[in-house]
Amino acid sequence: MSDLPVVDAHQHFWDPAGGRYPWLSTPLPAFRYGDYAALRRRYVPEDFRRDAAGHRVVATVHMEAEWDPADEVAETRWLARLRQAHGLPTVAIGHARFESRGVDEVLAGHAAFDFVRGIRQKPAAADSPATARRGAPGSMDDPAWRRGYALLEHHGLHFDVQTPWWHLDAAADLSRDFPRIPIVINHTALPADRSAAALAAWRRALETAAAQPMVALKISGLGQPDQSWPVEGNRQIVREALAIFGVERCMFASNFPVDGLCIGYGALFDAFKAFVADRPAAEQRALFHDNAVRIYRIS
C-alpha cells in the first residue's frame, strides 16, 4: 500500500550547535544502540523528508530530544520557528521534570503553543528486571513526581512514557490513579532482550499495562544493541503487541534519526507494512495513520 497515509508518531529534530543537547556533546555511557557518534549531526525537516521519501508521510509527532533541562521550553520555541519555516513537525511532545518545583510553569510554557500535545519524561528506572524496585525517587511511584504529573490534566496534556517493560506495573498503576491523563508507552516498552524468558516477561508486562484503557502503545525502537534490526524477530514482537493491545491502541513510528543507526527509513516502514499486510485495509490505516491522528489530536 504505497499510497497509505502515514503519521510518523515519533521522530526527532535537532541541531547540536551551541551545546543545547548535552547527550550529543558528551559520551553517553549506556546508549541502547551502542555507538551513537553518527547522531552528532544536524537533523532538520529537509533531512527527514529525504529519509522518508517513498512513503506518504502526511504528518509527524516530534518527540523531545533531551534539550538542556535548564530551559525545557526553549526546545518548543525552537520547534515553533522550524514549523513556521518548514511545515514540520505537525505536533510535538515537550519535556518537563515532574519532580521539579517549577514544573507548573514549564507545563504552562509548553501548553501555550497550540501544537504541543503532551510531555515525555523518562522516570527513574532500574537497569534490569532483577534490580527493579518500586518507590524509587524520581520514579512513577514517587509522591513528588506524581504531584507534578497530576498537573498534566490541568494543562490538557498527555504523557508519553519511555520506560523498560519491567516498570509497566508502575505505569499501569499511574493510569489507574490518574484515569483522565492518557499515557502512550514509547518504543514497544523496550524489548531488547529477546530470550524466551525475557519475552515472556515482556508479554506479561504489556498485558498489565493494556488492562488500563487509557494506555496506548507506540511500536517503534526495535533495533538491537549491535545496531541490527532482526526482521523475523520484530515481526513476532509486532504481532504479539497487537494481540495484547489491540489495533485500536497501537501505532507505528520511526524514531528517526535514532533508529537510522539500525535500518533505513524506507526499509523500516516497508517491514512494518509487510508485518500487517494480511490485515484489513481499515486496520492498516488505523495503525499507520488514524490512531495517531486521534491520540495526538492532529487536525
N, C-alpha and C positions, 0 to 999 in steps of 0.2 A: 504494500500500500504506500507507494512513493508520494501520493497526494495526501496522506494522512496528516492533519494539522498537529503540530507538536507544541506543547508548552513545556519548555525546559524548566523543571521545577526546582533546580538547584544549580546555580553557576556563580562564578566569581569574576569580578574585575579588580585589578589593582595596578598601581604604579609605585614600585619600591623607592623611587627617587624621593629624597627628603626623610627617609627613615620612619615613614608612617606605619610600617608593618614590622615590628620587632622580630617576628619569626622569620622574615625574609632577609633580615640583616645579620642574624647570628645563628650559629648551628642549632638545629632543633634535635635534642638528644634521641627522641623516640618517635620519629615520624613514621607513620604506619606503612608507607610505601618505600621506606629506606632512604636512599639519597634523593634529596629534593632540590639539588642545585639548579636543575633545569627550570624550576619555577621562579627563580630570581630574575624575572624579566617583566617588562610592562605587558599587561594583558587587558585590552580595552575592546569596545564593540567591534571595531574593524577586524581584530584578531578572532573574536568569537564567530563573526559572520563567515570568515574564511574557513574556520574549522567546521562550522555547521552546514556549509554548502552541500546540497544534495538531499537535505531533509527540510521539510517545510516547517521551520520553526517560526511560529507566529507570535510568541511572547516568551519572556523569561522571568524567572524569580531570582533576584540577586541575593545570595547569602552573605552575611557579614564575613569579612575576611581577616579578622583579628587585627583591626586597626589599633593604633596606640590607644590603650584604655584611658589615657589622661584626658582625651576628648572623644568620647564614643560617638557623639552626634556628628562629628566632623566627617565621618565616612558618608553619612546620609547626605550632608550638604554637598560633598564631592559628587555623589551619585546624581543629585538633582541637576548639577551642571552637565554631567555626562548625558543624562536623559535629554536635556534640552538640546544638546549639540548633536546627539547621535540616535535618539529614539529608543535606546536601551539603557538600563533594564526596564522592563514593564512595571514590575513591583519589586519591593525589597524587604528584607528582614534585617533589622538592626541588631546591635549588641548592647546589653546592659548587664551590670553585675547586681543581681538581686539582693545580695547581702550588703551592698553599699548604702551608706546613709543618704547619698544624693540620688538614689535610683528613681525617685518620683520625677525629679527634674529631667533626668536623662530620658525617661519614657515619654514625658511630655514633649521633649525636644524632637524625638523621633516621630511621635504621633502628629506633630504639626505639619509634616509632609504627607500629602494625600496619597502617595504611592507606597507608604510603609504599611505593612500588614502584620508584622509580628516581631518577636525578639528571639534571637538564639543566644543561649549561654551554654557552655559545657560544664555541667555540675561536677563537683569533685567526684572522682571515680577511682576504684581500685584497678591495679594493673592486670588482675586476673580474677576469675571466679573464685579461686581458692582463698584470695585475700579480701574478698568483698565483705564489707560490714555495713549495716545500716546505721545512720545517725551521724556520719562524719561531718565536721564543719564544712560549709560550702556545698553540701550535698542536697538532694531534693527533700531530705528529712529535716534539715537544719531549720529551726524556727525563724532565725534571722533571714535566711534565704527565702523562706516561704512568705514572710511579711512583704518582701519586695515583689515576689511572684504574684501575690494577690492583687497588686496594683494593675496588672495587665488588663483585667476586666474593665476597670475604670477608664482606661485609655483605648479600649476597643481593639486590643492586640492579642494575638495568639502566641503560643510557644512552640518554636522549633527546637527539639532537644537532640543533641548528639551525645549519646552515652552508649557504652557497650551493653550487650544483651543482659549481662549479669546484674544490671541495675534497673531492668524494666519493671521489677516488682515495685520499686520506689516510684517509677513513672506512673504505674497503674494506680497506686495509692494517691499520688498527686492529682490525677484526673478525677478520682472518686471524691476527693476532698474539695476540689475546685471545679465542679462539673460544668461551669459556664465558660471555662477557658479551654478552647481546642488545643490539642497537642499534636504535632507532627514529628514522628520519630525519623531522624535522619539516617541515611546510609544503611538501611535494612538492619539496623542495630548492630552493625559491625561484626559479621560472622567470619572473622579472619581465620580462626582455627577450623579446618574442615575435617577433623577427625570425627568418627561416628559418635563418640561420646559428646563432643562439643556441639555438634549439630543437633543432637537430641535435646541437649540443654537449651540451645538457641530456640528450637521449636517450642519448648515448654514456656520459655520466657515470652516469646511472641504471643502465645495463647493467653498468658496472663495479661499482657497489655491490651490485646484485642478484645478482652472481656469488657473493657471500658468503651462505651460508644463514641466518646468524643476524641478518641485517639486514632490517628491515621498513620500510614507508613509510606515513606519515600524509598523507592527501590533504586538504589544508586550505591556508589562506593564499594564495588565488588572486586576491585583489584586486590592482588595478594602482595605480601611484603617483598617478594622478589620481583615485583612490578609485572607480573603476568596477569592475564585475565582469562581464567580457565572456563571455556565456553560451556562444556557439559556440566561442570560443577555449578556454574552460575545459573544454568538452565534449571537445575533442580532447586536451587535456592529461590529463584523467582517463582517457580510453580508452588513450592511449599508456602512461601509468603502469601501468595494469592489465595491459597486454600485456607489459610488461617484468618487473614484479614478480610477477605472478600474483595472482589474487583472494585466495589464502590468506595473503598477506603485506601486504595493504593494508587501510586503514580510513579512514572519513570522520570529520571533526571540524569544529567550528565556528570555533575560535579567537575566541570571543566573550569580551568585548565588542569586541576589536580589529577583527575583520572587520565588525563592525557599522558601521564607518565607510564600508564599501563596499556592503553588502547587508543586508537584514533576515534574521533567523534563519529564519523560515518560508520565504522565497524561496530561501535558501541550501540548505536541506535538500530543498525541492521540486526544485531544479535537480539536486542530487546523485541524487535518486531517479529523475528523468527520464533522466539520463545512463546509468543501468544498468537501465532498465525492461525492456529486451529480454533480460536475463539470467535464468537460472533463479532461482526464489524462494530456494533454498538459498544461492546465491551472493550475492543481495541481503542476506539475513540475515547472512551472514558479514561483508560489508563494513560494515554498519551496526551490528552487534552482536557476533556470535560471535568475530570475530578480536580485537576489543578486550577482550572478556572473557578470552580465552586469554592474550593478550600482557600485559595489565595485571593478570592473576590476580584477577579480580573474581568473588566468590562470591555 
